[in-house]
Amino acid sequence: MSKAHKAALAQGRVEGRVIRTYLDVLEANRPKRGRKRTIESITRRLIAIRKEILVADTVTKLRLTQERMDLERELKIKKANADIGKLESQFVKVARAYSTRHGITYTAWREIGVSTQTLKRAGILPDI
């Protein structure tokens, strides 16, 4: 494998990570029904799970383990929300190249929730 090919693969991994992180944050911020969870409430539940799992039966341990994993992912995304401006700037830098390489259209980006302003900044124009 040539150095150029290795560099292109590395660049693709970086771009993919930027796109995935930005889209995860967008998804986490979508309006949802019910009471909003906060970083504090998630942290409290994680502490409770750590205590409960010590005395739980095996099936309950399995359920609590999955809940812990889900909450840790949600917590990571919520903490990343504080950096949404930074994430959006990173997204704007790589989105056009990513779209071209993977055949992603303006309409597809819009359908999953990326704003028109963000796409315009990224140089991704409406489909004709």
FENCORSUL-V864407 format. One line per field, one symbol per residue. phi: phi as a letter, one per 30 degrees, with the letter a starting at -180 (. if undefined). A space follows every 10 residues. Layout:
phi=???
This chain:
phi=.ddddddddd dddddddddd dddddeddcd ebdidddced ddddddddde ddddcddddd eddddddedd dddddedddd edcedddddd dedcdddddd dcidcedded dcjddddddd ddiccedc
